[in-house]
Amino acid sequence: MSMYPGHYVSLIIPLTEEEEKNIPAKVKSDKKERKAVMFTRVELLRPTENLVLGHAYRLITSQEVMKVLREKKSAKTKKH
């Protein structure tokens, strides 16, 4: 990660088949029907972890990470 300071690598984890059943399968756009791609979560990787072939990864900025952490914290405080 020294090549991209201020960025994190995240592992994208897709929905399971059971979770996909609860989401509308098709999205209509320009008179075409196509399946929507949904992801449940994005897991941050440590700088020492190795990337594995066959997995989907995304490079995200530290600003995006902080935004999500703030949203999670505010969601927790709203529950209490």
N, CA, C and O atoms as a printed pandas DataFrame, in Angstrom:
     atom_number atom_name residue_name chain_id  residue_number  x_coord  y_coord  z_coord
0              1         N          MET        A               1    0.812   -1.198    0.000
1              2        CA          MET        A               1    0.000    0.000    0.000
2              3         C          MET        A               1    0.855    1.261    0.000
3              4         O          MET        A               1    0.326    2.372   -0.035
4              5         N          SER        A               2    2.150    1.095    0.038
5              6        CA          SER        A               2    3.009    2.272    0.016
6              7         C          SER        A               2    2.925    2.995   -1.324
7              8         O          SER        A               2    3.279    4.170   -1.421
8              9         N          MET        A               3    2.457    2.293   -2.359
9             10        CA          MET        A               3    2.309    2.930   -3.667
10            11         C          MET        A               3    1.105    3.862   -3.710
11            12         O          MET        A               3    1.077    4.799   -4.508
12            13         N          TYR        A               4    0.113    3.618   -2.863
13            14        CA          TYR        A               4   -1.116    4.409   -2.855
14            15         C          TYR        A               4   -1.397    4.919   -1.444
15            16         O          TYR        A               4   -2.277    4.389   -0.766
16            17         N          PRO        A               5   -0.671    5.930   -0.991
17            18        CA          PRO        A               5   -0.940    6.436    0.362
18            19         C          PRO        A               5   -2.334    7.056    0.440
19            20         O          PRO        A               5   -2.789    7.718   -0.493
20            21         N          GLY        A               6   -2.999    6.830    1.569
21            22        CA          GLY        A               6   -4.346    7.362    1.746
22            23         C          GLY        A               6   -5.426    6.478    1.158
23            24         O          GLY        A               6   -6.586    6.884    1.088
24            25         N          HIS        A               7   -5.066    5.278    0.734
25            26        CA          HIS        A               7   -6.024    4.343    0.162
26            27         C          HIS        A               7   -5.957    3.009    0.895
27            28         O          HIS        A               7   -4.939    2.659    1.491
28            29         N          TYR        A               8   -7.058    2.277    0.837
29            30        CA          TYR        A               8   -7.148    0.948    1.428
30            31         C          TYR        A               8   -7.600   -0.033    0.359
31            32         O          TYR        A               8   -8.302    0.340   -0.580
32            33         N          VAL        A               9   -7.194   -1.288    0.505
33            34        CA          VAL        A               9   -7.691   -2.350   -0.367
34            35         C          VAL        A               9   -8.816   -3.039    0.384
35            36         O          VAL        A               9   -8.681   -3.359    1.565
36            37         N          SER        A              10   -9.925   -3.267   -0.303
37            38        CA          SER        A              10  -11.058   -3.919    0.343
38            39         C          SER        A              10  -11.481   -5.138   -0.461
39            40         O          SER        A              10  -11.408   -5.150   -1.690
40            41         N          LEU        A              11  -11.920   -6.150    0.252
41            42        CA          LEU        A              11  -12.446   -7.371   -0.348
42            43         C          LEU        A              11  -13.948   -7.209   -0.475
43            44         O          LEU        A              11  -14.618   -6.862    0.498
44            45         N          ILE        A              12  -14.481   -7.455   -1.656
45            46        CA          ILE        A              12  -15.917   -7.330   -1.893
46            47         C          ILE        A              12  -16.541   -8.706   -1.717
47            48         O          ILE        A              12  -16.144   -9.665   -2.378
48            49         N          ILE        A              13  -17.519   -8.796   -0.825
49            50        CA          ILE        A              13  -18.171  -10.070   -0.518
50            51         C          ILE        A              13  -19.592  -10.031   -1.078
51            52         O          ILE        A              13  -20.408   -9.229   -0.624
52            53         N          PRO        A              14  -19.901  -10.890   -2.065
53            54        CA          PRO        A              14  -21.241  -10.867   -2.679
54            55         C          PRO        A              14  -22.305  -11.475   -1.773
55            56         O          PRO        A              14  -21.996  -12.183   -0.814
56            57         N          LEU        A              15  -23.556  -11.185   -2.095
57            58        CA          LEU        A              15  -24.688  -11.740   -1.355
58            59         C          LEU        A              15  -24.782  -13.246   -1.561
59            60         O          LEU        A              15  -24.358  -13.772   -2.590
60            61         N          THR        A              16  -25.340  -13.927   -0.576
61            62        CA          THR        A              16  -25.625  -15.348   -0.739
62            63         C          THR        A              16  -26.902  -15.499   -1.553
63            64         O          THR        A              16  -27.634  -14.528   -1.743
64            65         N          GLU        A              17  -27.172  -16.698   -2.032
65            66        CA          GLU        A              17  -28.372  -16.934   -2.841
66            67         C          GLU        A              17  -29.640  -16.632   -2.051
67            68         O          GLU        A              17  -30.606  -16.103   -2.603
68            69         N          GLU        A              18  -29.642  -16.960   -0.782
69            70        CA          GLU        A              18  -30.817  -16.721    0.057
70            71         C          GLU        A              18  -31.084  -15.225    0.206
71            72         O          GLU        A              18  -32.236  -14.793    0.183
72            73         N          GLU        A              19  -30.030  -14.442    0.358
73            74        CA          GLU        A              19  -30.189  -12.996    0.494
74            75         C          GLU        A              19  -30.622  -12.358   -0.820
75            76         O          GLU        A              19  -31.342  -11.360   -0.822
76            77         N          GLU        A              20  -30.183  -12.935   -1.939
77            78        CA          GLU        A              20  -30.564  -12.397   -3.241
78            79         C          GLU        A              20  -32.052  -12.573   -3.517
79            80         O          GLU        A              20  -32.638  -11.785   -4.259
80            81         N          LYS        A              21  -32.668  -13.594   -2.933
81            82        CA          LYS        A              21  -34.092  -13.839   -3.161
82            83         C          LYS        A              21  -34.947  -12.711   -2.603
83            84         O          LYS        A              21  -36.050  -12.472   -3.095
84            85         N          ASN        A              22  -34.459  -12.019   -1.589
85            86        CA          ASN        A              22  -35.212  -10.941   -0.961
86            87         C          ASN        A              22  -35.109   -9.620   -1.720
87            88         O          ASN        A              22  -35.797   -8.657   -1.382
88            89         N          ILE        A              23  -34.255   -9.569   -2.742
89            90        CA          ILE        A              23  -34.038   -8.345   -3.511
90            91         C          ILE        A              23  -34.658   -8.521   -4.891
91            92         O          ILE        A              23  -34.547   -9.598   -5.475
92            93         N          PRO        A              24  -35.312   -7.481   -5.431
93            94        CA          PRO        A              24  -35.844   -7.596   -6.790
94            95         C          PRO        A              24  -34.732   -7.958   -7.765
95            96         O          PRO        A              24  -33.684   -7.312   -7.782
96            97         N          ALA        A              25  -34.955   -8.982   -8.571
97            98        CA          ALA        A              25  -33.890   -9.535   -9.406
98            99         C          ALA        A              25  -33.576   -8.688  -10.630
99           100         O          ALA        A              25  -32.446   -8.709  -11.119
100          101         N          LYS        A              26  -34.548   -7.947  -11.130
101          102        CA          LYS        A              26  -34.309   -7.231  -12.382
102          103         C          LYS        A              26  -34.533   -5.737  -12.224
103          104         O          LYS        A              26  -35.398   -5.293  -11.469
104          105         N          VAL        A              27  -33.738   -4.983  -12.949
105          106        CA          VAL        A              27  -33.850   -3.533  -12.973
106          107         C          VAL        A              27  -34.131   -3.133  -14.412
107          108         O          VAL        A              27  -33.408   -3.536  -15.323
108          109         N          LYS        A              28  -35.182   -2.338  -14.624
109          110        CA          LYS        A              28  -35.513   -1.908  -15.978
110          111         C          LYS        A              28  -34.809   -0.590  -16.263
111          112         O          LYS        A              28  -34.912    0.366  -15.494
112          113         N          SER        A              29  -34.095   -0.558  -17.377
113          114        CA          SER        A              29  -33.373    0.637  -17.774
114          115         C          SER        A              29  -33.323    0.685  -19.295
115          116         O          SER        A              29  -32.849   -0.254  -19.936
116          117         N          ASP        A              30  -33.813    1.777  -19.871
117          118        CA          ASP        A              30  -33.830    1.949  -21.323
118          119         C          ASP        A              30  -34.523    0.777  -22.023
119          120         O          ASP        A              30  -34.033    0.268  -23.031
120          121         N          LYS        A              31  -35.648    0.364  -21.486
121          122        CA          LYS        A              31  -36.465   -0.712  -22.050
122          123         C          LYS        A              31  -35.740   -2.056  -22.082
123          124         O          LYS        A              31  -36.167   -2.973  -22.785
124          125         N          LYS        A              32  -34.661   -2.179  -21.337
125          126        CA          LYS        A              32  -33.941   -3.445  -21.248
126          127         C          LYS        A              32  -33.997   -3.912  -19.806
127          128         O          LYS        A              32  -33.964   -3.106  -18.876
128          129         N          GLU        A              33  -34.081   -5.194  -19.637
129          130        CA          GLU        A              33  -34.049   -5.747  -18.293
130          131         C          GLU        A              33  -32.674   -6.349  -18.059
131          132         O          GLU        A              33  -32.170   -7.119  -18.877
132          133         N          ARG        A              34  -32.084   -5.993  -16.948
133          134        CA          ARG        A              34  -30.792   -6.569  -16.610
134          135         C          ARG        A              34  -30.751   -6.848  -15.121
135          136         O          ARG        A              34  -31.420   -6.177  -14.335
136          137         N          LYS        A              35  -29.982   -7.817  -14.747
137          138        CA          LYS        A              35  -29.904   -8.207  -13.348
138          139         C          LYS        A              35  -29.030   -7.212  -12.592
139          140         O          LYS        A              35  -27.950   -6.846  -13.056
140          141         N          ALA        A              36  -29.498   -6.783  -11.442
141          142        CA          ALA        A              36  -28.741   -5.854  -10.613
142          143         C          ALA        A              36  -27.690   -6.618   -9.816
143          144         O          ALA        A              36  -27.962   -7.703   -9.301
144          145         N          VAL        A              37  -26.498   -6.053   -9.717
145          146        CA          VAL        A              37  -25.430   -6.663   -8.934
146          147         C          VAL        A              37  -25.403   -5.982   -7.577
147          148         O          VAL        A              37  -25.265   -4.762   -7.487
148          149         N          MET        A              38  -25.536   -6.776   -6.522
149          150        CA          MET        A              38  -25.571   -6.234   -5.169
150          151         C          MET        A              38  -24.460   -6.876   -4.343
151          152         O          MET        A              38  -24.113   -8.038   -4.555
152          153         N          PHE        A              39  -23.909   -6.119   -3.405
153          154        CA          PHE        A              39  -22.880   -6.631   -2.513
154          155         C          PHE        A              39  -23.289   -6.355   -1.078
155          156         O          PHE        A              39  -23.837   -5.297   -0.768
156          157         N          THR        A              40  -23.020   -7.310   -0.210
157          158        CA          THR        A              40  -23.414   -7.133    1.180
158          159         C          THR        A              40  -22.458   -6.234    1.926
159          160         O          THR        A              40  -22.876   -5.315    2.630
160          161         N          ARG        A              41  -21.193   -6.495    1.775
161          162        CA          ARG        A              41  -20.247   -5.723    2.564
162          163         C          ARG        A              41  -18.898   -5.659    1.880
163          164         O          ARG        A              41  -18.602   -6.405    0.947
164          165         N          VAL        A              42  -18.108   -4.753    2.373
165          166        CA          VAL        A              42  -16.746   -4.573    1.894
166          167         C          VAL        A              42  -15.850   -4.704    3.114
167          168         O          VAL        A              42  -16.028   -3.983    4.096
168          169         N          GLU        A              43  -14.902   -5.608    3.060
169          170        CA          GLU        A              43  -14.029   -5.877    4.198
170          171         C          GLU        A              43  -12.645   -5.298    3.923
171          172         O          GLU        A              43  -12.020   -5.624    2.914
172          173         N          LEU        A              44  -12.169   -4.440    4.819
173          174        CA          LEU        A              44  -10.843   -3.844    4.653
174          175         C          LEU        A              44   -9.764   -4.876    4.931
175          176         O          LEU        A              44   -9.891   -5.696    5.839
176          177         N          LEU        A              45   -8.711   -4.825    4.144
177          178        CA          LEU        A              45   -7.589   -5.737    4.330
178          179         C          LEU        A              45   -6.436   -5.012    5.006
179          180         O          LEU        A              45   -6.253   -3.807    4.830
180          181         N          ARG        A              46   -5.671   -5.753    5.770
181          182        CA          ARG        A              46   -4.470   -5.195    6.391
182          183         C          ARG        A              46   -3.401   -5.038    5.318
183          184         O          ARG        A              46   -3.420   -5.757    4.319
184          185         N          PRO        A              47   -2.472   -4.110    5.510
185          186        CA          PRO        A              47   -1.406   -3.931    4.510
186          187         C          PRO        A              47   -0.533   -5.170    4.322
187          188         O          PRO        A              47    0.097   -5.326    3.276
188          189         N          THR        A              48   -0.488   -6.050    5.319
189          190        CA          THR        A              48    0.361   -7.243    5.225
190          191         C          THR        A              48   -0.339   -8.427    4.567
191          192         O          THR        A              48    0.314   -9.421    4.248
192          193         N          GLU        A              49   -1.657   -8.343    4.356
193          194        CA          GLU        A              49   -2.396   -9.460    3.768
194          195         C          GLU        A              49   -2.128   -9.555    2.269
195          196         O          GLU        A              49   -1.948   -8.547    1.587
196          197         N          ASN        A              50   -2.108  -10.783    1.779
197          198        CA          ASN        A              50   -1.896  -11.033    0.354
198          199         C          ASN        A              50   -3.232  -11.104   -0.370
199          200         O          ASN        A              50   -4.240  -11.525    0.197
200          201         N          LEU        A              51   -3.225  -10.687   -1.630
201          202        CA          LEU        A              51   -4.418  -10.793   -2.462
202          203         C          LEU        A              51   -4.464  -12.189   -3.068
203          204         O          LEU        A              51   -3.429  -12.765   -3.402
204          205         N          VAL        A              52   -5.667  -12.727   -3.207
205          206        CA          VAL        A              52   -5.858  -14.082   -3.706
206          207         C          VAL        A              52   -6.564  -14.017   -5.054
207          208         O          VAL        A              52   -7.500  -13.237   -5.233
208          209         N          LEU        A              53   -6.119  -14.827   -5.990
209          210        CA          LEU        A              53   -6.786  -14.884   -7.290
210          211         C          LEU        A              53   -8.213  -15.384   -7.127
211          212         O          LEU        A              53   -8.478  -16.263   -6.307
212          213         N          GLY        A              54   -9.122  -14.829   -7.900
213          214        CA          GLY        A              54  -10.508  -15.262   -7.857
214          215         C          GLY        A              54  -11.392  -14.430   -6.953
215          216         O          GLY        A              54  -12.610  -14.610   -6.957
216          217         N          HIS        A              55  -10.820  -13.530   -6.183
217          218        CA          HIS        A              55  -11.603  -12.649   -5.318
218          219         C          HIS        A              55  -11.693  -11.267   -5.963
219          220         O          HIS        A              55  -10.834  -10.884   -6.758
220          221         N          ALA        A              56  -12.730  -10.536   -5.615
221          222        CA          ALA        A              56  -12.907   -9.179   -6.136
222          223         C          ALA        A              56  -12.407   -8.183   -5.098
223          224         O          ALA        A              56  -12.780   -8.256   -3.927
224          225         N          TYR        A              57  -11.566   -7.256   -5.529
225          226        CA          TYR        A              57  -11.001   -6.250   -4.642
226          227         C          TYR        A              57  -11.303   -4.866   -5.186
227          228         O          TYR        A              57  -11.577   -4.691   -6.373
228          229         N          ARG        A              58  -11.248   -3.892   -4.300
229          230        CA          ARG        A              58  -11.498   -2.508   -4.692
230          231         C          ARG        A              58  -10.550   -1.617   -3.914
231          232         O          ARG        A              58  -10.310   -1.846   -2.729
232          233         N          LEU        A              59  -10.014   -0.611   -4.566
233          234        CA          LEU        A              59   -9.160    0.371   -3.921
234          235         C          LEU        A              59  -10.054    1.527   -3.485
235          236         O          LEU        A              59  -10.690    2.166   -4.322
236          237         N          ILE        A              60  -10.108    1.802   -2.180
237          238        CA          ILE        A              60  -10.966    2.869   -1.680
238          239         C          ILE        A              60  -10.130    3.887   -0.919
239          240         O          ILE        A              60   -9.077    3.559   -0.372
240          241         N          THR        A              61  -10.608    5.115   -0.890
241          242        CA          THR        A              61   -9.869    6.180   -0.222
242          243         C          THR        A              61  -10.142    6.163    1.274
243          244         O          THR        A              61  -11.131    5.593    1.734
244          245         N          SER        A              62   -9.260    6.790    2.013
245          246        CA          SER        A              62   -9.447    6.873    3.464
246          247         C          SER        A              62  -10.673    7.720    3.798
247          248         O          SER        A              62  -11.288    7.523    4.846
248          249         N          GLN        A              63  -11.035    8.658    2.926
249          250        CA          GLN        A              63  -12.235    9.474    3.144
250          251         C          GLN        A              63  -13.492    8.615    3.097
251          252         O          GLN        A              63  -14.406    8.809    3.899
252          253         N          GLU        A              64  -13.546    7.662    2.161
253          254        CA          GLU        A              64  -14.692    6.756    2.081
254          255         C          GLU        A              64  -14.791    5.895    3.336
255          256         O          GLU        A              64  -15.884    5.646    3.845
256          257         N          VAL        A              65  -13.641    5.444    3.830
257          258        CA          VAL        A              65  -13.619    4.615    5.036
258          259         C          VAL        A              65  -14.143    5.406    6.225
259          260         O          VAL        A              65  -14.959    4.899    6.995
260          261         N          MET        A              66  -13.685    6.637    6.381
261          262        CA          MET        A              66  -14.125    7.470    7.500
262          263         C          MET        A              66  -15.620    7.767    7.414
263          264         O          MET        A              66  -16.301    7.805    8.438
264          265         N          LYS        A              67  -16.132    7.975    6.215
265          266        CA          LYS        A              67  -17.556    8.245    6.024
266          267         C          LYS        A              67  -18.397    7.061    6.495
267          268         O          LYS        A              67  -19.398    7.242    7.189
268          269         N          VAL        A              68  -17.990    5.853    6.119
269          270        CA          VAL        A              68  -18.728    4.648    6.516
270          271         C          VAL        A              68  -18.656    4.449    8.024
271          272         O          VAL        A              68  -19.654    4.093    8.652
272          273         N          LEU        A              69  -17.485    4.675    8.607
273          274        CA          LEU        A              69  -17.344    4.515   10.058
274          275         C          LEU        A              69  -18.236    5.502   10.811
275          276         O          LEU        A              69  -18.840    5.148   11.823
276          277         N          ARG        A              70  -18.320    6.740   10.317
277          278        CA          ARG        A              70  -19.208    7.725   10.946
278          279         C          ARG        A              70  -20.666    7.302   10.844
279          280         O          ARG        A              70  -21.427    7.446   11.801
280          281         N          GLU        A              71  -21.059    6.777    9.676
281          282        CA          GLU        A              71  -22.440    6.328    9.488
282          283         C          GLU        A              71  -22.774    5.164   10.414
283          284         O          GLU        A              71  -23.866    5.111   10.979
284          285         N          LYS        A              72  -21.837    4.231   10.571
285          286        CA          LYS        A              72  -22.067    3.099   11.474
286          287         C          LYS        A              72  -22.196    3.573   12.915
287          288         O          LYS        A              72  -23.042    3.083   13.663
288          289         N          LYS        A              73  -21.359    4.521   13.297
289          290        CA          LYS        A              73  -21.400    5.032   14.661
290          291         C          LYS        A              73  -22.722    5.752   14.927
291          292         O          LYS        A              73  -23.317    5.589   15.992
292          293         N          SER        A              74  -23.176    6.541   13.966
293          294        CA          SER        A              74  -24.444    7.255   14.160
294          295         C          SER        A              74  -25.622    6.281   14.182
295          296         O          SER        A              74  -26.600    6.512   14.893
296          297         N          ALA        A              75  -25.538    5.199   13.411
297          298        CA          ALA        A              75  -26.605    4.195   13.421
298          299         C          ALA        A              75  -26.668    3.493   14.774
299          300         O          ALA        A              75  -27.754    3.186   15.264
300          301         N          LYS        A              76  -25.515    3.239   15.375
301          302        CA          LYS        A              76  -25.485    2.597   16.689
302          303         C          LYS        A              76  -26.066    3.512   17.759
303          304         O          LYS        A              76  -26.793    3.053   18.641
304          305         N          THR        A              77  -25.750    4.802   17.686
305          306        CA          THR        A              77  -26.256    5.728   18.700
306          307         C          THR        A              77  -27.759    5.944   18.555
307          308         O          THR        A              77  -28.436    6.211   19.548
308          309         N          LYS        A              78  -28.291    5.835   17.351
309          310        CA          LYS        A              78  -29.732    5.983   17.144
310          311         C          LYS        A              78  -30.502    4.812   17.733
311          312         O          LYS        A              78  -31.643    4.981   18.163
312          313         N          LYS        A              79  -29.895    3.621   17.761
313          314        CA          LYS        A              79  -30.560    2.441   18.307
314          315         C          LYS        A              79  -30.729    2.540   19.813
315          316         O          LYS        A              79  -31.711    2.035   20.358
316          317         N          HIS        A              80  -29.790    3.181   20.491
317          318        CA          HIS        A              80  -29.832    3.234   21.960
318          319         C          HIS        A              80  -30.689    4.334   22.433
319          320         O          HIS        A              80  -30.839    4.525   23.640
